[in-house]
Amino acid sequence: MTYVIEGRTGPWEVVIGLEVHAQVTSQAKLFSGAATEFGAAPNSQVSFVDAGFPGMLPVINQECVAQAVRTGLGLKAEIHLWSRFDRKNYFYADLPQGYQISQFAHPIVGTGTVEITLADGSTKQIDITRLHLEQDAGKSLHDQHPSKSFIDLNRSGVALMEIVSEPDMRSPEEAGAYLTKLRQILRYLGTCDGNMDEGSMRADVNVSVRKPGEGFRTRCEVKNVNSIRFVMQAVEAEARRQIEVWEEGGAVEQETRLFDTGRGVTRSMRSKEDAHDYRYFPDPDLPPLVLEADWVESLKASLPELPDERRARYVAMGLSPYDAHVLTLERETAAFFEAVAKGRDAKTVANWVTGDFFAALNRTGLGVEESPVSAAALGELLDLIADKTINGKIAKDVLAIMFETGERPGAIVDARGLRQVVDTGAIEAAIARVMEANADKVAEYRSGKDKLFGFFVGQVMKAMQGKGNPALVNEVLKQKLA
């Protein structure tokens, strides 16, 4: 269904493009050997190059280049064997060189594509315009002193991949789905950790509105949005603001804006610069970046299995498209599922992982990688069900204890006497007690009220403290009630 916003003059269509800044996962910065660890003391990870000292020459970090190429390959994009770094000139307190080294005219990665899946199950292709490498600026701190701003240069020179989409998105949902999928791909590749709350992935959101069937109108850029939810809210807020401007007879000015998350509105930051305002020119300290085709091919051969391919494989294993989607959202979840599923029925494992296991994680506020129940331990629990040591109901209780204590399932079953009763004599005795206590219902059942069978099953299982083998209980009960 097409997403439109109803204004006073009728429906309006929203046009969205995203520029995502993803911090490259690397031990050192793009042009220096300074560390990149998050949370270090201010100005403790700064080289002379990062601080813009005169005479300091940048030296390219090969791993950052490799990470950009891997990302391009993961986006099914064109890899440019020849690219160039330019100087983007602007002046700000946390940019000590007075320019940013970026790639303007000749990026390392060209056009690519990302397939997104929407809530109704439909898919859509979002085209990638380019991916280029650039260095990050430092950070201005305005809350450390009542009248002064401080500068932290730890981020100065950190490698960023700027991934620019075409204006192909038409709703907040599509923008959220695109950012979610892009983050997923980067995390699978290991090229960016995607931690938006730490600033290692953030988005500039380009928004314009138009009447259906029109060409593009003026866009505004909402700068540095640091969560998927806020990106979706920023799209909605900025689109409604622009509609109001147009409908009141005004014209939207091209500008950079900020999203006020507290008030849910965008506000003006500065007029939008064009390329000529930055006076780009080739960086004289850096030669063009020339890649060997064989090196690119070796990186391609070493790529991990990506979400779309893994999801298709899971469906081929017998999983539903929904289960396959849920299990591949995070690389850690997929790895956990595969470890449990090795040598076991994939559908059964998927049901347990997406059901009781996920519920326990949510209840305890833990991620898969923090789970006190390992893949091996969950596999052992499922084996106890498969060999009829315990039934499914007992297994749920055992899993809860495993989350509380970290004990192995076999030890829990033995220590608490939870082994399933498969002794027909014990089951018959329990059934006899239940039938004796409910003689009136036995008569009703035998007179044709078949629906009472479930009542008798429940009573027998209760009498056996849940330890009766369900299949045997059902079989023997049918015989006794007949």
HELIX and SHEET records of a PDB file:
HELIX    1   1 GLN A   62  GLY A   74  1                                  13    
HELIX    2   2 PRO A  172  LEU A  189  1                                  18    
HELIX    3   3 MET A  196  GLU A  198  5                                   3    
HELIX    4   4 ILE A  228  GLU A  247  1                                  20    
HELIX    5   5 ALA A  275  TYR A  278  5                                   4    
HELIX    6   6 ALA A  293  ALA A  301  1                                   9    
HELIX    7   7 PRO A  307  ALA A  316  1                                  10    
HELIX    8   8 PRO A  321  LEU A  327  1                                   7    
HELIX    9   9 ARG A  331  ALA A  341  1                                  11    
HELIX   10  10 ALA A  346  TRP A  352  1                                   7    
HELIX   11  11 VAL A  353  PHE A  357  3                                   5    
HELIX   12  12 PHE A  358  THR A  364  1                                   7    
HELIX   13  13 VAL A  368  GLU A  370  5                                   3    
HELIX   14  14 ALA A  375  ALA A  386  1                                  12    
HELIX   15  15 GLY A  392  THR A  405  1                                  14    
HELIX   16  16 PRO A  409  ALA A  415  1                                   7    
HELIX   17  17 THR A  424  ALA A  437  1                                  14    
HELIX   18  18 ALA A  439  ARG A  446  1                                   8    
HELIX   19  19 ASP A  450  LEU A  452  5                                   3    
HELIX   20  20 PHE A  453  ALA A  463  1                                  11    
HELIX   21  21 PRO A  470  LEU A  481  1                                  12    
SHEET    1   A 5 VAL A   4  GLY A   7  0                                        
SHEET    2   A 5 GLY A  10  GLN A  23 -1                                        
SHEET    3   A 5 ALA A 159  SER A 165 -1                                        
SHEET    4   A 5 THR A 123  GLN A 135 -1                                        
SHEET    5   A 5 GLY A 112  THR A 117 -1                                        
SHEET    1   B 6 VAL A   4  GLY A   7  0                                        
SHEET    2   B 6 GLY A  10  GLN A  23 -1                                        
SHEET    3   B 6 MET A 201  ARG A 210 -1                                        
SHEET    4   B 6 CYS A 220  VAL A 225 -1                                        
SHEET    5   B 6 GLU A 255  ASP A 260  1                                        
SHEET    6   B 6 VAL A 265  SER A 271 -1                                        
SHEET    1   C 2 TRP A  82  SER A  83  0                                        
SHEET    2   C 2 LEU A 289  VAL A 290 -1                                        
SHEET    1   D 3 TYR A  99  SER A 102  0                                        
SHEET    2   D 3 ASP A  86  ASN A  89 -1                                        
SHEET    3   D 3 PHE A 281  PRO A 282 -1                                        
SHEET    1   E 2 LYS A 139  LEU A 141  0                                        
SHEET    2   E 2 PHE A 150  ASP A 152 -1                                        
END                                                                             
